[in-house]
Amino acid sequence: MILTGDLGFGNILRFPAGTHRGVVITRFPNETPIDSLNEAILTALRDIEPKEIEGHLLIIEPGRVRLRKA
């Protein structure tokens, strides 16, 4: 699985569901303190089983988590 802030990894044409182990994209303002960012990521990942992410796209934003499956 890859954890990134690069929105290019969210391109489902380039990285179709099921062709990878999972992509987690974080979309937070650049000014977000690293402690707050880390806590938001950990909180989001605690609520999701690893098997749910495998091969899919997870987007973590302030106050929102989206899981995009095929």
PDB file of N, CA, C, O and CB in Angstrom:
ATOM      1  N   MET A   1       0.849  -1.156   0.000  1.00  0.00           N
ATOM      2  CA  MET A   1       0.000   0.000   0.000  1.00  0.00           C
ATOM      3  C   MET A   1       0.903   1.229   0.000  1.00  0.00           C
ATOM      4  O   MET A   1       1.988   1.223   0.580  1.00  0.00           O
ATOM      5  CB  MET A   1      -0.970  -0.008   1.216  1.00  0.00           C
ATOM      6  N   ILE A   2       0.430   2.283  -0.664  1.00  0.00           N
ATOM      7  CA  ILE A   2       1.173   3.540  -0.686  1.00  0.00           C
ATOM      8  C   ILE A   2       0.333   4.606   0.002  1.00  0.00           C
ATOM      9  O   ILE A   2      -0.879   4.685  -0.198  1.00  0.00           O
ATOM     10  CB  ILE A   2       1.531   3.965  -2.146  1.00  0.00           C
ATOM     11  N   LEU A   3       0.990   5.419   0.811  1.00  0.00           N
ATOM     12  CA  LEU A   3       0.370   6.562   1.480  1.00  0.00           C
ATOM     13  C   LEU A   3       1.025   7.805   0.904  1.00  0.00           C
ATOM     14  O   LEU A   3       2.244   7.961   0.984  1.00  0.00           O
ATOM     15  CB  LEU A   3       0.533   6.492   3.057  1.00  0.00           C
ATOM     16  N   THR A   4       0.219   8.697   0.317  1.00  0.00           N
ATOM     17  CA  THR A   4       0.777   9.847  -0.380  1.00  0.00           C
ATOM     18  C   THR A   4      -0.156  11.049  -0.320  1.00  0.00           C
ATOM     19  O   THR A   4      -1.344  10.919  -0.024  1.00  0.00           O
ATOM     20  CB  THR A   4       1.069   9.490  -1.826  1.00  0.00           C
ATOM     21  N   GLY A   5       0.393  12.200  -0.599  1.00  0.00           N
ATOM     22  CA  GLY A   5      -0.389  13.413  -0.775  1.00  0.00           C
ATOM     23  C   GLY A   5      -0.485  13.778  -2.249  1.00  0.00           C
ATOM     24  O   GLY A   5      -1.086  14.793  -2.601  1.00  0.00           O
ATOM     25  N   ASP A   6       0.102  12.961  -3.108  1.00  0.00           N
ATOM     26  CA  ASP A   6       0.136  13.197  -4.548  1.00  0.00           C
ATOM     27  C   ASP A   6      -1.187  12.750  -5.169  1.00  0.00           C
ATOM     28  O   ASP A   6      -1.485  11.557  -5.208  1.00  0.00           O
ATOM     29  CB  ASP A   6       1.332  12.450  -5.202  1.00  0.00           C
ATOM     30  N   LEU A   7      -1.969  13.699  -5.649  1.00  0.00           N
ATOM     31  CA  LEU A   7      -3.284  13.397  -6.214  1.00  0.00           C
ATOM     32  C   LEU A   7      -3.198  12.584  -7.503  1.00  0.00           C
ATOM     33  O   LEU A   7      -4.189  11.985  -7.921  1.00  0.00           O
ATOM     34  CB  LEU A   7      -4.037  14.683  -6.477  1.00  0.00           C
ATOM     35  N   GLY A   8      -2.038  12.554  -8.130  1.00  0.00           N
ATOM     36  CA  GLY A   8      -1.864  11.765  -9.342  1.00  0.00           C
ATOM     37  C   GLY A   8      -2.125  10.284  -9.127  1.00  0.00           C
ATOM     38  O   GLY A   8      -2.530   9.585 -10.055  1.00  0.00           O
ATOM     39  N   PHE A   9      -1.895   9.796  -7.905  1.00  0.00           N
ATOM     40  CA  PHE A   9      -2.154   8.393  -7.607  1.00  0.00           C
ATOM     41  C   PHE A   9      -3.642   8.091  -7.528  1.00  0.00           C
ATOM     42  O   PHE A   9      -4.030   6.924  -7.466  1.00  0.00           O
ATOM     43  CB  PHE A   9      -1.484   8.006  -6.310  1.00  0.00           C
ATOM     44  N   GLY A  10      -4.474   9.112  -7.528  1.00  0.00           N
ATOM     45  CA  GLY A  10      -5.919   8.919  -7.519  1.00  0.00           C
ATOM     46  C   GLY A  10      -6.500   8.711  -8.899  1.00  0.00           C
ATOM     47  O   GLY A  10      -7.708   8.521  -9.039  1.00  0.00           O
ATOM     48  N   ASN A  11      -5.660   8.742  -9.923  1.00  0.00           N
ATOM     49  CA  ASN A  11      -6.106   8.541 -11.297  1.00  0.00           C
ATOM     50  C   ASN A  11      -6.448   7.068 -11.491  1.00  0.00           C
ATOM     51  O   ASN A  11      -5.556   6.225 -11.587  1.00  0.00           O
ATOM     52  CB  ASN A  11      -5.019   9.001 -12.315  1.00  0.00           C
ATOM     53  N   ILE A  12      -7.767   6.758 -11.550  1.00  0.00           N
ATOM     54  CA  ILE A  12      -8.181   5.360 -11.638  1.00  0.00           C
ATOM     55  C   ILE A  12      -7.926   4.755 -13.021  1.00  0.00           C
ATOM     56  O   ILE A  12      -7.970   3.535 -13.179  1.00  0.00           O
ATOM     57  CB  ILE A  12      -9.650   5.241 -11.294  1.00  0.00           C
ATOM     58  N   LEU A  13      -7.663   5.591 -14.011  1.00  0.00           N
ATOM     59  CA  LEU A  13      -7.306   5.048 -15.324  1.00  0.00           C
ATOM     60  C   LEU A  13      -5.865   4.555 -15.327  1.00  0.00           C
ATOM     61  O   LEU A  13      -5.536   3.548 -15.954  1.00  0.00           O
ATOM     62  CB  LEU A  13      -7.506   6.109 -16.421  1.00  0.00           C
ATOM     63  N   ARG A  14      -5.026   5.276 -14.622  1.00  0.00           N
ATOM     64  CA  ARG A  14      -3.612   4.895 -14.546  1.00  0.00           C
ATOM     65  C   ARG A  14      -3.372   3.822 -13.491  1.00  0.00           C
ATOM     66  O   ARG A  14      -2.490   2.978 -13.652  1.00  0.00           O
ATOM     67  CB  ARG A  14      -2.751   6.118 -14.243  1.00  0.00           C
ATOM     68  N   PHE A  15      -4.145   3.849 -12.424  1.00  0.00           N
ATOM     69  CA  PHE A  15      -4.013   2.895 -11.324  1.00  0.00           C
ATOM     70  C   PHE A  15      -5.374   2.254 -11.054  1.00  0.00           C
ATOM     71  O   PHE A  15      -5.999   2.537 -10.032  1.00  0.00           O
ATOM     72  CB  PHE A  15      -3.463   3.592 -10.040  1.00  0.00           C
ATOM     73  N   PRO A  16      -5.836   1.395 -11.963  1.00  0.00           N
ATOM     74  CA  PRO A  16      -7.165   0.784 -11.801  1.00  0.00           C
ATOM     75  C   PRO A  16      -7.265  -0.053 -10.528  1.00  0.00           C
ATOM     76  O   PRO A  16      -6.294  -0.672 -10.092  1.00  0.00           O
ATOM     77  CB  PRO A  16      -7.493  -0.087 -13.012  1.00  0.00           C
ATOM     78  N   ALA A  17      -8.446  -0.056  -9.953  1.00  0.00           N
ATOM     79  CA  ALA A  17      -8.686  -0.867  -8.754  1.00  0.00           C
ATOM     80  C   ALA A  17      -8.331  -2.316  -9.035  1.00  0.00           C
ATOM     81  O   ALA A  17      -8.599  -2.842 -10.115  1.00  0.00           O
ATOM     82  CB  ALA A  17     -10.159  -0.753  -8.293  1.00  0.00           C
ATOM     83  N   GLY A  18      -7.725  -2.948  -8.048  1.00  0.00           N
ATOM     84  CA  GLY A  18      -7.356  -4.348  -8.180  1.00  0.00           C
ATOM     85  C   GLY A  18      -5.990  -4.589  -8.786  1.00  0.00           C
ATOM     86  O   GLY A  18      -5.524  -5.728  -8.798  1.00  0.00           O
ATOM     87  N   THR A  19      -5.328  -3.546  -9.293  1.00  0.00           N
ATOM     88  CA  THR A  19      -4.002  -3.726  -9.897  1.00  0.00           C
ATOM     89  C   THR A  19      -2.881  -3.338  -8.938  1.00  0.00           C
ATOM     90  O   THR A  19      -1.710  -3.347  -9.318  1.00  0.00           O
ATOM     91  CB  THR A  19      -3.891  -2.903 -11.175  1.00  0.00           C
ATOM     92  N   HIS A  20      -3.227  -3.003  -7.714  1.00  0.00           N
ATOM     93  CA  HIS A  20      -2.241  -2.589  -6.719  1.00  0.00           C
ATOM     94  C   HIS A  20      -2.706  -3.043  -5.340  1.00  0.00           C
ATOM     95  O   HIS A  20      -3.812  -3.562  -5.190  1.00  0.00           O
ATOM     96  CB  HIS A  20      -2.025  -1.045  -6.750  1.00  0.00           C
ATOM     97  N   ARG A  21      -1.874  -2.851  -4.355  1.00  0.00           N
ATOM     98  CA  ARG A  21      -2.187  -3.267  -2.981  1.00  0.00           C
ATOM     99  C   ARG A  21      -3.047  -2.251  -2.244  1.00  0.00           C
ATOM    100  O   ARG A  21      -3.552  -2.539  -1.159  1.00  0.00           O
ATOM    101  CB  ARG A  21      -0.909  -3.500  -2.205  1.00  0.00           C
ATOM    102  N   GLY A  22      -3.216  -1.073  -2.817  1.00  0.00           N
ATOM    103  CA  GLY A  22      -4.023  -0.033  -2.207  1.00  0.00           C
ATOM    104  C   GLY A  22      -3.300   1.294  -2.227  1.00  0.00           C
ATOM    105  O   GLY A  22      -2.078   1.358  -2.096  1.00  0.00           O
ATOM    106  N   VAL A  23      -4.076   2.353  -2.394  1.00  0.00           N
ATOM    107  CA  VAL A  23      -3.532   3.708  -2.404  1.00  0.00           C
ATOM    108  C   VAL A  23      -4.308   4.525  -1.377  1.00  0.00           C
ATOM    109  O   VAL A  23      -5.539   4.539  -1.381  1.00  0.00           O
ATOM    110  CB  VAL A  23      -3.619   4.356  -3.835  1.00  0.00           C
ATOM    111  N   VAL A  24      -3.582   5.197  -0.509  1.00  0.00           N
ATOM    112  CA  VAL A  24      -4.183   6.097   0.475  1.00  0.00           C
ATOM    113  C   VAL A  24      -3.677   7.498   0.158  1.00  0.00           C
ATOM    114  O   VAL A  24      -2.475   7.760   0.206  1.00  0.00           O
ATOM    115  CB  VAL A  24      -3.828   5.671   1.961  1.00  0.00           C
ATOM    116  N   ILE A  25      -4.608   8.399  -0.168  1.00  0.00           N
ATOM    117  CA  ILE A  25      -4.254   9.782  -0.482  1.00  0.00           C
ATOM    118  C   ILE A  25      -4.756  10.674   0.640  1.00  0.00           C
ATOM    119  O   ILE A  25      -5.905  10.572   1.069  1.00  0.00           O
ATOM    120  CB  ILE A  25      -4.849  10.225  -1.855  1.00  0.00           C
ATOM    121  N   THR A  26      -3.873  11.554   1.110  1.00  0.00           N
ATOM    122  CA  THR A  26      -4.277  12.544   2.106  1.00  0.00           C
ATOM    123  C   THR A  26      -4.434  13.887   1.419  1.00  0.00           C
ATOM    124  O   THR A  26      -3.573  14.300   0.641  1.00  0.00           O
ATOM    125  CB  THR A  26      -3.247  12.634   3.268  1.00  0.00           C
ATOM    126  N   ARG A  27      -5.534  14.566   1.706  1.00  0.00           N
ATOM    127  CA  ARG A  27      -5.798  15.878   1.110  1.00  0.00           C
ATOM    128  C   ARG A  27      -6.029  16.875   2.244  1.00  0.00           C
ATOM    129  O   ARG A  27      -7.158  17.079   2.691  1.00  0.00           O
ATOM    130  CB  ARG A  27      -7.035  15.829   0.136  1.00  0.00           C
ATOM    131  N   PHE A  28      -4.961  17.477   2.686  1.00  0.00           N
ATOM    132  CA  PHE A  28      -5.009  18.452   3.780  1.00  0.00           C
ATOM    133  C   PHE A  28      -4.279  19.711   3.337  1.00  0.00           C
ATOM    134  O   PHE A  28      -3.384  19.648   2.495  1.00  0.00           O
ATOM    135  CB  PHE A  28      -4.378  17.873   5.091  1.00  0.00           C
ATOM    136  N   PRO A  29      -4.656  20.844   3.897  1.00  0.00           N
ATOM    137  CA  PRO A  29      -3.924  22.075   3.576  1.00  0.00           C
ATOM    138  C   PRO A  29      -2.444  21.941   3.955  1.00  0.00           C
ATOM    139  O   PRO A  29      -2.109  21.263   4.926  1.00  0.00           O
ATOM    140  CB  PRO A  29      -4.555  23.284   4.309  1.00  0.00           C
ATOM    141  N   ASN A  30      -1.582  22.574   3.201  1.00  0.00           N
ATOM    142  CA  ASN A  30      -0.143  22.522   3.478  1.00  0.00           C
ATOM    143  C   ASN A  30       0.203  23.035   4.867  1.00  0.00           C
ATOM    144  O   ASN A  30       1.221  22.644   5.440  1.00  0.00           O
ATOM    145  CB  ASN A  30       0.613  23.324   2.444  1.00  0.00           C
ATOM    146  N   GLU A  31      -0.637  23.907   5.412  1.00  0.00           N
ATOM    147  CA  GLU A  31      -0.373  24.500   6.720  1.00  0.00           C
ATOM    148  C   GLU A  31      -0.757  23.588   7.882  1.00  0.00           C
ATOM    149  O   GLU A  31      -0.540  23.949   9.039  1.00  0.00           O
ATOM    150  CB  GLU A  31      -1.112  25.801   6.841  1.00  0.00           C
ATOM    151  N   THR A  32      -1.316  22.426   7.604  1.00  0.00           N
ATOM    152  CA  THR A  32      -1.747  21.512   8.662  1.00  0.00           C
ATOM    153  C   THR A  32      -0.530  21.038   9.447  1.00  0.00           C
ATOM    154  O   THR A  32       0.423  20.523   8.862  1.00  0.00           O
ATOM    155  CB  THR A  32      -2.525  20.302   8.071  1.00  0.00           C
ATOM    156  N   PRO A  33      -0.554  21.206  10.762  1.00  0.00           N
ATOM    157  CA  PRO A  33       0.576  20.714  11.574  1.00  0.00           C
ATOM    158  C   PRO A  33       0.721  19.199  11.412  1.00  0.00           C
ATOM    159  O   PRO A  33      -0.273  18.478  11.319  1.00  0.00           O
ATOM    160  CB  PRO A  33       0.375  21.079  13.079  1.00  0.00           C
ATOM    161  N   ILE A  34       1.955  18.732  11.380  1.00  0.00           N
ATOM    162  CA  ILE A  34       2.225  17.318  11.141  1.00  0.00           C
ATOM    163  C   ILE A  34       1.567  16.433  12.197  1.00  0.00           C
ATOM    164  O   ILE A  34       1.117  15.333  11.875  1.00  0.00           O
ATOM    165  CB  ILE A  34       3.727  17.068  11.117  1.00  0.00           C
ATOM    166  N   ASP A  35       1.500  16.885  13.440  1.00  0.00           N
ATOM    167  CA  ASP A  35       0.845  16.095  14.488  1.00  0.00           C
ATOM    168  C   ASP A  35      -0.636  15.901  14.180  1.00  0.00           C
ATOM    169  O   ASP A  35      -1.174  14.812  14.375  1.00  0.00           O
ATOM    170  CB  ASP A  35       1.013  16.772  15.857  1.00  0.00           C
ATOM    171  N   SER A  36      -1.296  16.954  13.699  1.00  0.00           N
ATOM    172  CA  SER A  36      -2.712  16.864  13.345  1.00  0.00           C
ATOM    173  C   SER A  36      -2.913  15.952  12.136  1.00  0.00           C
ATOM    174  O   SER A  36      -3.859  15.166  12.094  1.00  0.00           O
ATOM    175  CB  SER A  36      -3.284  18.262  13.055  1.00  0.00           C
ATOM    176  N   LEU A  37      -2.035  16.060  11.175  1.00  0.00           N
ATOM    177  CA  LEU A  37      -2.114  15.214   9.984  1.00  0.00           C
ATOM    178  C   LEU A  37      -1.939  13.741  10.359  1.00  0.00           C
ATOM    179  O   LEU A  37      -2.721  12.888   9.937  1.00  0.00           O
ATOM    180  CB  LEU A  37      -1.046  15.634   8.951  1.00  0.00           C
ATOM    181  N   ASN A  38      -0.916  13.454  11.147  1.00  0.00           N
ATOM    182  CA  ASN A  38      -0.673  12.079  11.576  1.00  0.00           C
ATOM    183  C   ASN A  38      -1.857  11.513  12.350  1.00  0.00           C
ATOM    184  O   ASN A  38      -2.243  10.364  12.140  1.00  0.00           O
ATOM    185  CB  ASN A  38       0.583  12.008  12.428  1.00  0.00           C
ATOM    186  N   GLU A  39      -2.424  12.301  13.229  1.00  0.00           N
ATOM    187  CA  GLU A  39      -3.570  11.847  14.027  1.00  0.00           C
ATOM    188  C   GLU A  39      -4.780  11.565  13.136  1.00  0.00           C
ATOM    189  O   GLU A  39      -5.485  10.579  13.348  1.00  0.00           O
ATOM    190  CB  GLU A  39      -3.933  12.898  15.093  1.00  0.00           C
ATOM    191  N   ALA A  40      -5.025  12.416  12.148  1.00  0.00           N
ATOM    192  CA  ALA A  40      -6.146  12.214  11.230  1.00  0.00           C
ATOM    193  C   ALA A  40      -5.961  10.929  10.423  1.00  0.00           C
ATOM    194  O   ALA A  40      -6.918  10.187  10.205  1.00  0.00           O
ATOM    195  CB  ALA A  40      -6.291  13.419  10.284  1.00  0.00           C
ATOM    196  N   ILE A  41      -4.736  10.672   9.985  1.00  0.00           N
ATOM    197  CA  ILE A  41      -4.451   9.450   9.223  1.00  0.00           C
ATOM    198  C   ILE A  41      -4.655   8.220  10.103  1.00  0.00           C
ATOM    199  O   ILE A  41      -5.317   7.265   9.698  1.00  0.00           O
ATOM    200  CB  ILE A  41      -3.007   9.478   8.664  1.00  0.00           C
ATOM    201  N   LEU A  42      -4.089   8.244  11.295  1.00  0.00           N
ATOM    202  CA  LEU A  42      -4.228   7.099  12.200  1.00  0.00           C
ATOM    203  C   LEU A  42      -5.684   6.842  12.569  1.00  0.00           C
ATOM    204  O   LEU A  42      -6.118   5.691  12.610  1.00  0.00           O
ATOM    205  CB  LEU A  42      -3.409   7.324  13.465  1.00  0.00           C
ATOM    206  N   THR A  43      -6.433   7.893  12.834  1.00  0.00           N
ATOM    207  CA  THR A  43      -7.852   7.749  13.171  1.00  0.00           C
ATOM    208  C   THR A  43      -8.617   7.119  12.017  1.00  0.00           C
ATOM    209  O   THR A  43      -9.429   6.218  12.228  1.00  0.00           O
ATOM    210  CB  THR A  43      -8.465   9.112  13.530  1.00  0.00           C
ATOM    211  N   ALA A  44      -8.367   7.584  10.803  1.00  0.00           N
ATOM    212  CA  ALA A  44      -9.059   7.039   9.629  1.00  0.00           C
ATOM    213  C   ALA A  44      -8.697   5.573   9.419  1.00  0.00           C
ATOM    214  O   ALA A  44      -9.568   4.758   9.116  1.00  0.00           O
ATOM    215  CB  ALA A  44      -8.711   7.854   8.370  1.00  0.00           C
ATOM    216  N   LEU A  45      -7.435   5.235   9.575  1.00  0.00           N
ATOM    217  CA  LEU A  45      -7.003   3.862   9.333  1.00  0.00           C
ATOM    218  C   LEU A  45      -7.472   2.905  10.423  1.00  0.00           C
ATOM    219  O   LEU A  45      -7.631   1.713  10.162  1.00  0.00           O
ATOM    220  CB  LEU A  45      -5.497   3.807   9.221  1.00  0.00           C
ATOM    221  N   ARG A  46      -7.694   3.393  11.625  1.00  0.00           N
ATOM    222  CA  ARG A  46      -8.199   2.542  12.711  1.00  0.00           C
ATOM    223  C   ARG A  46      -9.606   2.036  12.411  1.00  0.00           C
ATOM    224  O   ARG A  46      -9.977   0.941  12.833  1.00  0.00           O
ATOM    225  CB  ARG A  46      -8.193   3.309  14.039  1.00  0.00           C
ATOM    226  N   ASP A  47     -10.373   2.816  11.698  1.00  0.00           N
ATOM    227  CA  ASP A  47     -11.766   2.476  11.419  1.00  0.00           C
ATOM    228  C   ASP A  47     -11.950   1.609  10.178  1.00  0.00           C
ATOM    229  O   ASP A  47     -13.076   1.236   9.851  1.00  0.00           O
ATOM    230  CB  ASP A  47     -12.563   3.730  11.263  1.00  0.00           C
ATOM    231  N   ILE A  48     -10.866   1.284   9.486  1.00  0.00           N
ATOM    232  CA  ILE A  48     -10.956   0.534   8.241  1.00  0.00           C
ATOM    233  C   ILE A  48     -10.067  -0.703   8.317  1.00  0.00           C
ATOM    234  O   ILE A  48      -8.906  -0.631   8.720  1.00  0.00           O
ATOM    235  CB  ILE A  48     -10.556   1.419   7.038  1.00  0.00           C
ATOM    236  N   GLU A  49     -10.628  -1.819   7.928  1.00  0.00           N
ATOM    237  CA  GLU A  49      -9.855  -3.069   7.889  1.00  0.00           C
ATOM    238  C   GLU A  49      -8.882  -3.024   6.714  1.00  0.00           C
ATOM    239  O   GLU A  49      -9.241  -2.538   5.642  1.00  0.00           O
ATOM    240  CB  GLU A  49     -10.799  -4.310   7.774  1.00  0.00           C
ATOM    241  N   PRO A  50      -7.662  -3.518   6.894  1.00  0.00           N
ATOM    242  CA  PRO A  50      -6.685  -3.516   5.794  1.00  0.00           C
ATOM    243  C   PRO A  50      -7.208  -4.182   4.524  1.00  0.00           C
ATOM    244  O   PRO A  50      -6.894  -3.726   3.424  1.00  0.00           O
ATOM    245  CB  PRO A  50      -5.420  -4.214   6.235  1.00  0.00           C
ATOM    246  N   LYS A  51      -7.987  -5.233   4.647  1.00  0.00           N
ATOM    247  CA  LYS A  51      -8.530  -5.930   3.473  1.00  0.00           C
ATOM    248  C   LYS A  51      -9.473  -5.032   2.678  1.00  0.00           C
ATOM    249  O   LYS A  51      -9.633  -5.223   1.472  1.00  0.00           O
ATOM    250  CB  LYS A  51      -9.264  -7.204   3.903  1.00  0.00           C
ATOM    251  N   GLU A  52     -10.105  -4.047   3.341  1.00  0.00           N
ATOM    252  CA  GLU A  52     -11.001  -3.128   2.640  1.00  0.00           C
ATOM    253  C   GLU A  52     -10.231  -2.192   1.709  1.00  0.00           C
ATOM    254  O   GLU A  52     -10.751  -1.773   0.675  1.00  0.00           O
ATOM    255  CB  GLU A  52     -11.811  -2.311   3.645  1.00  0.00           C
ATOM    256  N   ILE A  53      -9.006  -1.868   2.073  1.00  0.00           N
ATOM    257  CA  ILE A  53      -8.195  -0.944   1.282  1.00  0.00           C
ATOM    258  C   ILE A  53      -7.483  -1.668   0.140  1.00  0.00           C
ATOM    259  O   ILE A  53      -7.224  -1.076  -0.907  1.00  0.00           O
ATOM    260  CB  ILE A  53      -7.169  -0.239   2.176  1.00  0.00           C
ATOM    261  N   GLU A  54      -7.171  -2.933   0.340  1.00  0.00           N
ATOM    262  CA  GLU A  54      -6.370  -3.675  -0.631  1.00  0.00           C
ATOM    263  C   GLU A  54      -6.975  -3.592  -2.034  1.00  0.00           C
ATOM    264  O   GLU A  54      -8.104  -4.021  -2.271  1.00  0.00           O
ATOM    265  CB  GLU A  54      -6.242  -5.137  -0.200  1.00  0.00           C
ATOM    266  N   GLY A  55      -6.190  -3.030  -2.953  1.00  0.00           N
ATOM    267  CA  GLY A  55      -6.611  -2.902  -4.341  1.00  0.00           C
ATOM    268  C   GLY A  55      -7.514  -1.717  -4.623  1.00  0.00           C
ATOM    269  O   GLY A  55      -7.981  -1.551  -5.750  1.00  0.00           O
ATOM    270  N   HIS A  56      -7.769  -0.886  -3.612  1.00  0.00           N
ATOM    271  CA  HIS A  56      -8.694   0.229  -3.769  1.00  0.00           C
ATOM    272  C   HIS A  56      -8.039   1.564  -3.427  1.00  0.00           C
ATOM    273  O   HIS A  56      -6.851   1.626  -3.114  1.00  0.00           O
ATOM    274  CB  HIS A  56      -9.918   0.017  -2.899  1.00  0.00           C
ATOM    275  N   LEU A  57      -8.826   2.614  -3.491  1.00  0.00           N
ATOM    276  CA  LEU A  57      -8.363   3.977  -3.244  1.00  0.00           C
ATOM    277  C   LEU A  57      -9.062   4.528  -2.008  1.00  0.00           C
ATOM    278  O   LEU A  57     -10.291   4.552  -1.941  1.00  0.00           O
ATOM    279  CB  LEU A  57      -8.624   4.887  -4.476  1.00  0.00           C
ATOM    280  N   LEU A  58      -8.277   4.970  -1.034  1.00  0.00           N
ATOM    281  CA  LEU A  58      -8.794   5.594   0.176  1.00  0.00           C
ATOM    282  C   LEU A  58      -8.345   7.048   0.178  1.00  0.00           C
ATOM    283  O   LEU A  58      -7.158   7.331   0.019  1.00  0.00           O
ATOM    284  CB  LEU A  58      -8.306   4.845   1.463  1.00  0.00           C
ATOM    285  N   ILE A  59      -9.279   7.966   0.356  1.00  0.00           N
ATOM    286  CA  ILE A  59      -8.963   9.395   0.390  1.00  0.00           C
ATOM    287  C   ILE A  59      -9.320   9.924   1.772  1.00  0.00           C
ATOM    288  O   ILE A  59     -10.461   9.811   2.219  1.00  0.00           O
ATOM    289  CB  ILE A  59      -9.731  10.183  -0.733  1.00  0.00           C
ATOM    290  N   ILE A  60      -8.331  10.499   2.436  1.00  0.00           N
ATOM    291  CA  ILE A  60      -8.525  11.052   3.775  1.00  0.00           C
ATOM    292  C   ILE A  60      -8.439  12.564   3.668  1.00  0.00           C
ATOM    293  O   ILE A  60      -7.432  13.107   3.212  1.00  0.00           O
ATOM    294  CB  ILE A  60      -7.468  10.495   4.790  1.00  0.00           C
ATOM    295  N   GLU A  61      -9.505  13.244   4.092  1.00  0.00           N
ATOM    296  CA  GLU A  61      -9.584  14.700   4.085  1.00  0.00           C
ATOM    297  C   GLU A  61     -10.006  15.158   5.478  1.00  0.00           C
ATOM    298  O   GLU A  61     -10.485  14.343   6.267  1.00  0.00           O
ATOM    299  CB  GLU A  61     -10.586  15.214   2.990  1.00  0.00           C
ATOM    300  N   PRO A  62      -9.844  16.422   5.797  1.00  0.00           N
ATOM    301  CA  PRO A  62     -10.299  16.901   7.103  1.00  0.00           C
ATOM    302  C   PRO A  62     -11.792  16.603   7.290  1.00  0.00           C
ATOM    303  O   PRO A  62     -12.632  17.090   6.533  1.00  0.00           O
ATOM    304  CB  PRO A  62     -10.030  18.420   7.249  1.00  0.00           C
ATOM    305  N   GLY A  63     -12.102  15.807   8.296  1.00  0.00           N
ATOM    306  CA  GLY A  63     -13.490  15.493   8.618  1.00  0.00           C
ATOM    307  C   GLY A  63     -14.187  14.526   7.676  1.00  0.00           C
ATOM    308  O   GLY A  63     -15.405  14.367   7.754  1.00  0.00           O
ATOM    309  N   ARG A  64     -13.444  13.876   6.789  1.00  0.00           N
ATOM    310  CA  ARG A  64     -14.074  13.013   5.793  1.00  0.00           C
ATOM    311  C   ARG A  64     -13.108  11.923   5.317  1.00  0.00           C
ATOM    312  O   ARG A  64     -11.923  12.176   5.100  1.00  0.00           O
ATOM    313  CB  ARG A  64     -14.561  13.847   4.598  1.00  0.00           C
ATOM    314  N   VAL A  65     -13.633  10.720   5.162  1.00  0.00           N
ATOM    315  CA  VAL A  65     -12.855   9.598   4.634  1.00  0.00           C
ATOM    316  C   VAL A  65     -13.703   8.926   3.561  1.00  0.00           C
ATOM    317  O   VAL A  65     -14.862   8.587   3.798  1.00  0.00           O
ATOM    318  CB  VAL A  65     -12.451   8.576   5.774  1.00  0.00           C
ATOM    319  N   ARG A  66     -13.113   8.731   2.362  1.00  0.00           N
ATOM    320  CA  ARG A  66     -13.827   8.079   1.266  1.00  0.00           C
ATOM    321  C   ARG A  66     -13.044   6.851   0.820  1.00  0.00           C
ATOM    322  O   ARG A  66     -11.822   6.900   0.673  1.00  0.00           O
ATOM    323  CB  ARG A  66     -14.041   9.057   0.076  1.00  0.00           C
ATOM    324  N   LEU A  67     -13.749   5.767   0.609  1.00  0.00           N
ATOM    325  CA  LEU A  67     -13.142   4.542   0.091  1.00  0.00           C
ATOM    326  C   LEU A  67     -13.762   4.272  -1.264  1.00  0.00           C
ATOM    327  O   LEU A  67     -14.963   4.029  -1.378  1.00  0.00           O
ATOM    328  CB  LEU A  67     -13.348   3.328   1.068  1.00  0.00           C
ATOM    329  N   ARG A  68     -12.928   4.318  -2.285  1.00  0.00           N
ATOM    330  CA  ARG A  68     -13.410   4.112  -3.651  1.00  0.00           C
ATOM    331  C   ARG A  68     -13.015   2.713  -4.099  1.00  0.00           C
ATOM    332  O   ARG A  68     -11.832   2.394  -4.220  1.00  0.00           O
ATOM    333  CB  ARG A  68     -12.838   5.192  -4.626  1.00  0.00           C
ATOM    334  N   LYS A  69     -14.034   1.879  -4.345  1.00  0.00           N
ATOM    335  CA  LYS A  69     -13.814   0.509  -4.779  1.00  0.00           C
ATOM    336  C   LYS A  69     -14.194   0.397  -6.251  1.00  0.00           C
ATOM    337  O   LYS A  69     -14.852   1.273  -6.813  1.00  0.00           O
ATOM    338  CB  LYS A  69     -14.630  -0.493  -3.912  1.00  0.00           C
ATOM    339  N   ALA A  70     -13.767  -0.693  -6.851  1.00  0.00           N
ATOM    340  CA  ALA A  70     -14.084  -0.943  -8.259  1.00  0.00           C
ATOM    341  C   ALA A  70     -15.576  -1.137  -8.461  1.00  0.00           C
ATOM    342  O   ALA A  70     -16.023  -1.358  -9.586  1.00  0.00           O
ATOM    343  CB  ALA A  70     -13.328  -2.167  -8.768  1.00  0.00           C
TER     344      ALA A  70
END
